Amino acid sequence: MLALSALLRNKMRSLLTVLGIVIGVAAVVMMQSMGRGATAYVGEAISGLGSNMLFALPGAQRTFGPVSMGVPLFTGGDLDTIRHQAHDVALVAAAGQRQMRVVHGGSNRSVNIGGVSPEYFEIRAWAVSAGRLLNRDDERQVAQVCVIGQTVSDALIGGAKPIGQDLRIQNVSCRVVGVMEAKGSSAFGIDQDDVVFMPFSTFSHRIMGNDRIGTIIASAVSKDQVDQAKEEMTQILRRRRHILAGDDDDFGVRDPREIQSLLQTVTGVLTTLLAGVAAISLLVGGIGIMNIMLVSVTERTREIGVRLAIGARSSDILTQFLVEAMTLSGVGGVLGIGLGLAGAWGTAQAIHVPFVLPGLATPVAFGVSVLVGVVFGVFPARKASRLNPLAALRFE
């Protein structure tokens, strides 16, 4: 009670002292929560690419990126061989892309044009919100049809009904037969809805001018067989591309788990670094507590002397000042946790990432805040408990 009443006598000083701990704990909790939320966002974004998916890309040791210069692209024979011989591969599709300007009426826009075979949409688990998907008849007939993303529909067609509208891509006209469901931004921040898909045969012959395949996209039979499907594709492509035993591959077969693991490692490291920087403010808050407690010892020297003169033990004085320091840090810890969680929730809502509780970071941050109070409160408390009663009584 003595410790509490001493703190309440100087409310503004106590509040300012607590503020340093509040900011430190809030920063640590918020950084941990946002880091876990970012990791969850990356996981959701990668899984949104499609289940059990695999990519085959020309170029050695590549995950996702531009094709290496001079490396041969894949062929239709590669695609058919994987389709018939890779037993752990459920679906396989050809895909190619190019950034081009699309024109509709008086509007035009630079859009990512994708040429894909019909299986692509099933592999990506991507459906239409209006119209239909591209089918095998479109592929076989080299049909001049396309499906568009929601961003393209809004930007070029606006409020008009998109189905049946004609778009011009370079010197090729295509009729819109479907609008894709909105996917939003990818894990790399790319708008997945800013896209136009046309049959791969149309894209390769009328846009690219050849039948080479830039990317082979496949899905494994199940999640448990992704590694087996990956190995089968690798071996088939090595044979098809006449790569000798011991030579390096001039292509890469990748799955989204690799990029997910990489991104989650990066977000984890950044979260730890940011939390470490935030924890420095806890140290500053602890120094603030020690400073205020030292001032308090000086101001209350006569009071301490009176207590010692009437029989109080040095341990009683030590305990009182330690309790004051722990109370300040404990209250700061509780308020900091509340502020940190509120800040993390608000920020998550603002930037559209999942709000995830920081887990162990919450009790750890509170424990550290109390520990800071104890550590930085010991020196002022020891100084108070060792005062000479006679000298303290004479202090002005």
Secondary structure as GFF3:
##gff-version 3
##sequence-region A 1 396
A	DSSP	alpha_helix	2	9	.	.	.	ID=ss1
A	DSSP	alpha_helix	11	47	.	.	.	ID=ss2
A	DSSP	beta_strand	53	58	.	.	.	ID=ss3
A	DSSP	alpha_helix	76	85	.	.	.	ID=ss4
A	DSSP	beta_strand	89	104	.	.	.	ID=ss5
A	DSSP	beta_strand	107	116	.	.	.	ID=ss6
A	DSSP	alpha_helix	119	124	.	.	.	ID=ss7
A	DSSP	beta_strand	128	131	.	.	.	ID=ss8
A	DSSP	alpha_helix	136	140	.	.	.	ID=ss9
A	DSSP	beta_strand	145	148	.	.	.	ID=ss10
A	DSSP	alpha_helix	150	152	.	.	.	ID=ss11
A	DSSP	pi_helix	153	157	.	.	.	ID=ss12
A	DSSP	beta_strand	166	169	.	.	.	ID=ss13
A	DSSP	beta_strand	172	180	.	.	.	ID=ss14
A	DSSP	beta_strand	195	199	.	.	.	ID=ss15
A	DSSP	alpha_helix	200	202	.	.	.	ID=ss16
A	DSSP	pi_helix	203	208	.	.	.	ID=ss17
A	DSSP	beta_strand	215	220	.	.	.	ID=ss18
A	DSSP	three_ten_helix	223	225	.	.	.	ID=ss19
A	DSSP	alpha_helix	226	240	.	.	.	ID=ss20
A	DSSP	beta_strand	251	254	.	.	.	ID=ss21
A	DSSP	alpha_helix	256	299	.	.	.	ID=ss22
A	DSSP	alpha_helix	301	309	.	.	.	ID=ss23
A	DSSP	alpha_helix	314	351	.	.	.	ID=ss24
A	DSSP	alpha_helix	361	385	.	.	.	ID=ss25
A	DSSP	alpha_helix	389	394	.	.	.	ID=ss26
###
